Amino acid sequence: MTNYLLDQKKSDVLTQANVLSGYVSQYQSLSADTISYLLTQQHISTSSRVIMVDADAVITYDSIKEGSLVGKTMFKQIVLTALSGSDITVSEETIDGEMVVSAAVPITVDKTITGVILMQSSAESIGEYTSQMTRSILTLAIIVALVVALLAFLFSGIITKPIRNLTRSVVSMSEQDSEEKLDIVNGGEIGELVDSFNKLIDKIEMQEQKRQEFVSNASHELKTPLSSIKLIADSLIQTPDAPREMEVEFLNDMNVQVDRLARIIDKLLALTKMDDSGAVSRMEFSVMDISDLTARVVKALKPLAESKNIELEYKSDIGIFSRIEKDRLWEAFYNILDNSIKYTKPGGKVQMIVEREDNCAVVTISDTGIGIAEDEIYKIFDRFYRVDKARSRETGGTGLGLSIALTAVELHGGNIHVESVEGIGSRFKITIPITLK
Ligand code: ADP
């Protein structure tokens, strides 16, 4: 800025010197008074000093009266340059430390240089102006910095409030087991974060509820055969003289309950194994023909169907190879086919069809059994859920068979679709994507 203003000043002083030199060359010799008059006419500030020298560099006019240099020779470089025919401007500091801008212009009469006009003007105002500007800019910068700091403080408070709330909730969740939800903040990434956090809490609550239900159902299921065993044992103890046949009958009953306990525990173990991701990663998957597996399931259940006088039909495409965990999938097919035979009256029909559809193995198990009411269908895959508890228990059911089947099928990336009409029959369609990797 100082440079710009200095250049500006130089150009002003040069113009004024040029105008003066023009007048002087036009009228050749001007009296000191005329020059003073011209200076006022040209609005040249009284703080500017005008010196005129002749061709020998002798001063013929000096606008300063006190300490006038008239009659003296001026051997300044700037004057000599002008005498050689060039306009020249310089800025320099005087001994008092004052900034001065000078311009020297030759006076030319008939192409001959007859002298030089030297004009000097103080540039002190430029220094004052720039330092005033610097002060103003500094003050403005401080005010802006303060305002920005204040705004940043206020906004950071507003922005970080939800993050602090979130942190507080996470800490209190981990320390006190509380499941406190957060207020949704409108929009933005933080709003999304809070929303995800609340969804996570919902999920944890749901899982916790499921876990409690599962534990209470499992305890209840285990308690029933245990109570029977305890009752039979008490009766045996209290009847020391019981005849041998009665004892054998009691022990047989006890045996049936022990078998039931073992069955429930086996199924619970199978389920928890599939719930444990660590155990799942240790499972052995191998490439196998799914129709081999289904044929073996049918073979295992044929005697049960025959004993109930149920027609068991089996049709299968062969060579549907996929990478499977054969024990888990065997159990899934077994449980569903076992159910169809269990829940079909003697004389009924059960059918198992294995087909390849695109990149999936589709196993359809249908029966002409008792069917499932529409509002029960979505519940039958829940752990321990049985439509008719007494009937299921009679047939040795635990209410775990279908949840084991679904977990096993989902483990293979598949799904189970159920259609059923009460009194007519049910159809379970199991779809498993074929993967050979
Ligand atoms: P369960 O051991 O009692 O058979 P599941 O989990 O295998 O337990 O089945 C859950 C319930 O679904 C059964 O109790 C039964 O009420 C119903 N169900 C399952 N399969 C059939 C079927 N093919 N026909 C009619 N009801 C069925």
Residues whose N, C-alpha, C, O or C-beta is under 5 A from the ligand:
A	BS01	ADP	N339 S340 Y343 G369 I370 G371 I372 I380 Y385 R386 V387 D388 S392 G397 T398 G399 L400 G401 L402 S403 S426
